[in-house]
Amino acid sequence: GAGVSQSPSNKVTEKGKDVELRCDPISGHTALYWYRQSLGQGLEFLIYFQGNSAPDKSGLPSDRFSAERTGGSVSTLTIQRTQQEDSAVYLCASSRGRDRGHYEQYFGPGTRLTVT
Amino acid sequence: AQSVSQHNHHVILSEAASLELGCNYSYGGTVNLFWYVQYPGQHLQLLLKYFSGDPLVKGIKGFEAEFIKSKFSFNLRKPSVQWSDTAEYFCAVKNSGGYNKLIFGAGTRLAVHP
């Protein structure tokens, strides 16, 4: 079936505005992850969902960042009062969430966020 | 905290040259190890993975990696690169006892010239 999809592909916003980034995981994948990739950096973990709950939010950089997942499917990452340092590519990944299938994460194309 | 180091940020090779990309991680417990690749304009995709057993792991497109526990290393190799291997390569580690988050290295950008 279809892979992980993300929208929008590009987002330019003004400093101080709120943004929402969307992720549609692969159908049937119960685990969902958000990462971000800043210029010249590797991928930085943000948050992990198992079903609709988030047992690991340890990577969210500040309380301006939040995420939710509904129906065990679509997830939204919200950044409030955006700052220039939030500029990055935000990547979503999903995995089957069972046994060793848990481990292979399939990545989406990312949302490139630019805060001006 | 766990971390992953990729020693080479940029590598330039000619076709048919051999490739070895270094990856070291810091974590004393049991780990699962991965190499991901991102071709220009494409998504990140899994190249190979190590869970347990034979420390020499073979992946897609002729790539292999060797887990050396004593050196905390998981270097990626390919005996003869092709122009189509031009991409960015990321090493990642997961703490096998923890949640499934992956800790990534900063990536190595490989350019293969014909």
Interface residues (C-beta under 8 A of the other chain):
Chain A: G3 V4 A31 Y33 Y35 G40 Q41 G42 L43 E44 F45 Y48 P55 D56 S58 G59 L91 A93 S95 R100 H102 Y103 E104 Q105 F107 G108 P109 G110
Chain B: V4 Q6 N32 Y36 H43 L44 Q45 L46 K49 F51 F90 A92 K94 Y99 N100 K101 L102 I103 F104 G105 A106 G107
